[in-house]
Amino acid sequence: MGPEYFWMGGMWIFPIIMIIVMLLVVYLIFGRGNVRPPWYGPDQYHDNLKSSDSALEILKKRYAKGEITKEEFEQVKKDIV
């Protein structure tokens, strides 16, 4: 029983399956958009997720959520503008 039994007996499929599995793992780690490699720091991961809302937009959102009153909204709006 030499090496010819390994390749002719259907065992050639296992190296191909392992290559497919490794490519799938690499794709799941690196190829899905916002997912970063493990060696990236936590600050680098969230850089592209930060919102660039202006102060007035943030103020409007806080007012819409009910976090501030109308008087506070108007006062801060005057300060901003």
Backbone as CSV, one residue per row, in Angstrom:
resi,resn,N_x,N_y,N_z,CA_x,CA_y,CA_z,C_x,C_y,C_z
1,MET,0.849,-1.188,0.000,0.000,0.000,0.000,0.888,1.242,0.000
2,GLY,0.981,1.853,-1.142,1.796,3.047,-1.280,0.924,4.294,-1.332
3,PRO,1.534,5.387,-1.718,0.803,6.655,-1.758,-0.312,6.677,-2.796
4,GLU,-0.286,5.795,-3.764,-1.342,5.789,-4.779,-2.710,5.465,-4.170
5,TYR,-2.734,4.738,-3.065,-4.013,4.434,-2.421,-4.608,5.679,-1.759
6,PHE,-3.759,6.573,-1.306,-4.241,7.801,-0.697,-4.999,8.644,-1.717
7,TRP,-4.444,8.805,-2.922,-5.045,9.689,-3.907,-6.164,9.010,-4.683
8,MET,-6.059,7.737,-4.931,-7.075,7.064,-5.736,-8.256,6.571,-4.899
9,GLY,-8.082,6.517,-3.623,-9.147,6.008,-2.777,-10.137,7.072,-2.338
10,GLY,-10.083,8.244,-2.915,-11.024,9.293,-2.553,-10.530,10.210,-1.459
11,MET,-9.319,9.995,-1.010,-8.781,10.833,0.061,-8.343,12.189,-0.450
12,TRP,-8.306,12.409,-1.737,-7.907,13.688,-2.316,-8.911,14.778,-1.998
13,ILE,-10.130,14.399,-1.632,-11.180,15.382,-1.372,-10.943,16.137,-0.061
14,PHE,-10.275,15.533,0.899,-10.085,16.169,2.199,-9.177,17.402,2.135
15,PRO,-8.054,17.376,1.399,-7.287,18.631,1.282,-8.088,19.748,0.606
16,ILE,-8.905,19.423,-0.352,-9.736,20.432,-1.020,-10.762,20.996,-0.049
17,ILE,-11.377,20.148,0.750,-12.351,20.605,1.751,-11.670,21.518,2.771
18,MET,-10.454,21.174,3.184,-9.736,22.011,4.151,-9.399,23.378,3.561
19,ILE,-9.024,23.427,2.293,-8.745,24.710,1.648,-10.010,25.563,1.597
20,ILE,-11.141,24.952,1.272,-12.416,25.678,1.229,-12.777,26.202,2.613
21,VAL,-12.593,25.398,3.635,-12.909,25.819,5.003,-12.005,26.982,5.425
22,MET,-10.716,26.903,5.092,-9.809,27.993,5.453,-10.175,29.283,4.723
23,LEU,-10.530,29.195,3.446,-10.954,30.380,2.714,-12.234,30.968,3.297
24,LEU,-13.141,30.131,3.732,-14.379,30.589,4.355,-14.086,31.321,5.664
25,VAL,-13.186,30.784,6.464,-12.823,31.435,7.731,-12.172,32.789,7.471
26,VAL,-11.276,32.864,6.498,-10.636,34.140,6.165,-11.679,35.145,5.690
27,TYR,-12.632,34.696,4.879,-13.690,35.599,4.422,-14.538,36.094,5.586
28,LEU,-14.889,35.213,6.506,-15.719,35.620,7.637,-15.001,36.606,8.543
29,ILE,-13.689,36.503,8.643,-12.945,37.416,9.504,-12.720,38.759,8.822
30,PHE,-12.314,38.758,7.560,-11.868,39.985,6.907,-12.816,40.538,5.857
31,GLY,-13.699,39.753,5.312,-14.412,40.174,4.130,-15.827,40.659,4.313
32,ARG,-16.262,40.927,5.513,-17.665,41.280,5.718,-17.870,42.739,6.067
33,GLY,-17.138,43.632,5.480,-17.409,45.052,5.677,-16.716,45.649,6.875
34,ASN,-17.447,45.923,7.959,-16.911,46.666,9.101,-16.068,45.828,10.046
35,VAL,-16.004,44.543,9.825,-15.222,43.698,10.721,-13.747,43.923,10.434
36,ARG,-12.983,44.180,11.468,-11.558,44.460,11.335,-10.741,43.285,11.869
37,PRO,-9.497,43.186,11.449,-8.633,42.133,11.988,-8.433,42.315,13.482
38,PRO,-8.127,41.234,14.178,-7.994,41.308,15.645,-6.893,42.236,16.115
39,TRP,-5.859,42.490,15.299,-4.767,43.340,15.752,-5.096,44.824,15.649
40,TYR,-6.247,45.191,15.095,-6.670,46.592,15.102,-7.169,46.922,16.498
41,GLY,-6.858,48.114,16.960,-7.301,48.538,18.280,-8.776,48.875,18.286
42,PRO,-9.384,48.988,19.463,-10.811,49.304,19.543,-11.149,50.679,18.986
43,ASP,-10.218,51.633,19.066,-10.479,52.958,18.516,-10.539,52.923,17.005
44,GLN,-9.706,52.125,16.390,-9.689,52.028,14.936,-10.949,51.361,14.416
45,TYR,-11.533,50.465,15.195,-12.742,49.762,14.759,-13.926,50.710,14.666
46,HIS,-14.026,51.633,15.603,-15.201,52.495,15.671,-15.038,53.814,14.915
47,ASP,-13.899,54.054,14.296,-13.685,55.319,13.594,-14.694,55.536,12.480
48,ASN,-14.979,54.507,11.696,-15.889,54.709,10.577,-17.353,54.623,10.999
49,LEU,-17.606,54.267,12.233,-18.984,54.182,12.712,-19.440,55.477,13.399
50,LYS,-18.506,56.382,13.652,-18.856,57.618,14.348,-19.733,58.481,13.460
51,SER,-20.694,59.103,14.086,-21.592,59.987,13.360,-21.009,61.393,13.334
52,SER,-21.252,62.097,12.264,-20.742,63.456,12.156,-21.894,64.455,12.272
53,ASP,-22.755,64.242,13.262,-23.880,65.139,13.480,-23.387,66.494,13.968
54,SER,-24.048,67.516,13.510,-23.719,68.849,14.001,-24.356,69.030,15.380
55,ALA,-23.952,70.089,16.053,-24.474,70.347,17.390,-25.987,70.585,17.348
56,LEU,-26.447,71.258,16.300,-27.880,71.530,16.188,-28.676,70.243,15.965
57,GLU,-28.129,69.321,15.167,-28.814,68.044,14.945,-28.900,67.229,16.224
58,ILE,-27.823,67.251,17.001,-27.829,66.537,18.285,-28.851,67.166,19.222
59,LEU,-28.899,68.479,19.232,-29.865,69.182,20.076,-31.294,68.830,19.686
60,LYS,-31.572,68.784,18.392,-32.914,68.421,17.915,-33.274,66.994,18.303
61,LYS,-32.314,66.100,18.232,-32.570,64.707,18.624,-32.877,64.608,20.118
62,ARG,-32.119,65.348,20.929,-32.361,65.330,22.374,-33.743,65.887,22.704
63,TYR,-34.150,66.937,21.997,-35.476,67.516,22.215,-36.567,66.540,21.772
64,ALA,-36.334,65.871,20.648,-37.318,64.908,20.149,-37.465,63.719,21.096
65,LYS,-36.397,63.332,21.753,-36.456,62.219,22.704,-37.067,62.633,24.033
66,GLY,-37.182,63.934,24.257,-37.747,64.413,25.510,-36.720,64.580,26.610
67,GLU,-35.455,64.600,26.262,-34.404,64.751,27.261,-34.309,66.185,27.772
68,ILE,-34.712,67.149,26.958,-34.672,68.550,27.367,-36.025,69.197,27.085
69,THR,-36.293,70.278,27.798,-37.564,70.988,27.616,-37.451,71.965,26.457
70,LYS,-38.599,72.551,26.085,-38.621,73.514,24.991,-37.791,74.755,25.328
71,GLU,-37.859,75.198,26.589,-37.099,76.370,26.992,-35.586,76.100,26.906
72,GLU,-35.186,74.919,27.379,-33.771,74.559,27.286,-33.338,74.460,25.822
73,PHE,-34.207,73.889,24.994,-33.919,73.765,23.566,-33.693,75.131,22.940
74,GLU,-34.607,76.067,23.218,-34.502,77.400,22.634,-33.243,78.124,23.131
75,GLN,-32.939,77.994,24.408,-31.759,78.664,24.968,-30.473,78.131,24.343
76,VAL,-30.351,76.822,24.274,-29.133,76.231,23.708,-29.043,76.515,22.218
77,LYS,-30.183,76.546,21.556,-30.208,76.853,20.123,-29.684,78.274,19.870
78,LYS,-30.071,79.213,20.744,-29.558,80.594,20.627,-28.029,80.607,20.828
79,ASP,-27.565,79.823,21.792,-26.129,79.787,22.070,-25.350,79.206,20.895
80,ILE,-25.927,78.208,20.261,-25.239,77.541,19.145,-25.205,78.425,17.910
81,VAL,-26.379,78.995,17.588,-26.482,79.801,16.366,-26.003,81.178,16.667
